[in-house]
Amino acid sequence: MSTQDPGPRPEDAPGLDAGGGVQPGDTPPDAGQTSGLSHPQPNPSRVMPVFAIVLIALIVLGVAAFFVARAFALFD
């Protein structure tokens, strides 16, 4: 059961000290990595942000109307 090592071999990489360290200013050798998406992501819904803005606006208007009504009640 012999498999090939997927990463670089440290003894073949230039600039490595004993133990795998690198000199200051050197960059370590490249290694394989996985990145990216497995499938396209769906576009986010535009309904929720609009709903949230309308809800916040209604709450602000309600609070403002309450204080205006309280102010007029003081003059009665």
C-alpha positions as a LaTeX table, in Angstrom:
\begin{tabular}{lrrr}
\hline
Residue & $x$ (\AA) & $y$ (\AA) & $z$ (\AA) \\
\hline
Met1 & 0.00 & 0.00 & 0.00 \\
Ser2 & 2.19 & 2.75 & $-1.31$ \\
Thr3 & 0.72 & 6.21 & $-1.76$ \\
Gln4 & 2.49 & 9.31 & $-2.93$ \\
Asp5 & 2.93 & 12.13 & $-0.42$ \\
Pro6 & 0.68 & 15.04 & $-1.51$ \\
Gly7 & 2.81 & 17.78 & 0.08 \\
Pro8 & 6.34 & 18.94 & $-0.67$ \\
Arg9 & 9.19 & 17.03 & 0.90 \\
Pro10 & 11.05 & 19.22 & 3.41 \\
Glu11 & 14.46 & 17.91 & 2.36 \\
Asp12 & 13.83 & 19.14 & $-1.21$ \\
Ala13 & 12.57 & 22.60 & $-0.23$ \\
Pro14 & 15.19 & 25.38 & $-0.43$ \\
Gly15 & 15.69 & 27.69 & 2.54 \\
Leu16 & 14.54 & 25.30 & 5.27 \\
Asp17 & 16.60 & 24.91 & 8.42 \\
Ala18 & 16.89 & 21.68 & 10.34 \\
Gly19 & 13.53 & 20.95 & 11.90 \\
Gly20 & 11.54 & 22.67 & 9.16 \\
Gly21 & 12.04 & 26.32 & 10.18 \\
Val22 & 12.78 & 29.11 & 7.72 \\
Gln23 & 15.24 & 31.98 & 7.81 \\
Pro24 & 13.82 & 35.42 & 8.67 \\
Gly25 & 12.58 & 37.01 & 5.46 \\
Asp26 & 12.17 & 33.68 & 3.66 \\
Thr27 & 8.78 & 32.37 & 2.74 \\
Pro28 & 7.85 & 28.79 & 3.51 \\
Pro29 & 7.34 & 26.40 & 0.60 \\
Asp30 & 3.95 & 26.20 & $-1.07$ \\
Ala31 & 1.64 & 23.43 & 0.02 \\
Gly32 & $-1.55$ & 22.15 & $-1.51$ \\
Gln33 & $-4.80$ & 23.60 & $-0.29$ \\
Thr34 & $-8.45$ & 23.40 & $-1.10$ \\
Ser35 & $-10.50$ & 26.51 & $-1.68$ \\
Gly36 & $-13.54$ & 27.68 & $-3.54$ \\
Leu37 & $-17.19$ & 26.83 & $-3.43$ \\
Ser38 & $-18.61$ & 23.43 & $-4.17$ \\
His39 & $-21.65$ & 24.87 & $-5.95$ \\
Pro40 & $-23.03$ & 28.33 & $-6.81$ \\
Gln41 & $-24.55$ & 30.14 & $-3.86$ \\
Pro42 & $-28.13$ & 31.45 & $-4.20$ \\
Asn43 & $-28.70$ & 35.19 & $-4.30$ \\
Pro44 & $-29.96$ & 36.61 & $-1.00$ \\
Ser45 & $-33.59$ & 37.62 & $-0.79$ \\
Arg46 & $-34.43$ & 41.32 & $-1.13$ \\
Val47 & $-37.69$ & 40.97 & 0.81 \\
Met48 & $-36.22$ & 40.71 & 4.31 \\
Pro49 & $-34.16$ & 43.96 & 4.27 \\
Val50 & $-37.15$ & 45.91 & 2.90 \\
Phe51 & $-39.43$ & 44.37 & 5.53 \\
Ala52 & $-36.96$ & 45.28 & 8.29 \\
Ile53 & $-36.68$ & 48.90 & 7.11 \\
Val54 & $-40.48$ & 49.27 & 6.93 \\
Leu55 & $-40.87$ & 47.74 & 10.39 \\
Ile56 & $-38.26$ & 50.06 & 11.92 \\
Ala57 & $-39.85$ & 53.08 & 10.21 \\
Leu58 & $-43.28$ & 52.15 & 11.62 \\
Ile59 & $-41.85$ & 51.79 & 15.13 \\
Val60 & $-40.09$ & 55.16 & 14.88 \\
Leu61 & $-43.27$ & 56.84 & 13.60 \\
Gly62 & $-45.30$ & 55.23 & 16.40 \\
Val63 & $-42.89$ & 56.46 & 19.08 \\
Ala64 & $-42.85$ & 59.96 & 17.53 \\
Ala65 & $-46.67$ & 60.02 & 17.39 \\
Phe66 & $-46.81$ & 58.99 & 21.05 \\
Phe67 & $-44.56$ & 61.86 & 22.12 \\
Val68 & $-46.44$ & 64.37 & 19.94 \\
Ala69 & $-49.72$ & 63.23 & 21.51 \\
Arg70 & $-48.19$ & 63.55 & 25.01 \\
Ala71 & $-46.95$ & 67.05 & 24.18 \\
Phe72 & $-50.44$ & 68.14 & 23.04 \\
Ala73 & $-51.94$ & 66.58 & 26.17 \\
Leu74 & $-49.80$ & 68.90 & 28.32 \\
Phe75 & $-51.43$ & 71.98 & 26.75 \\
Asp76 & $-55.04$ & 70.87 & 27.42 \\
\hline
\end{tabular}
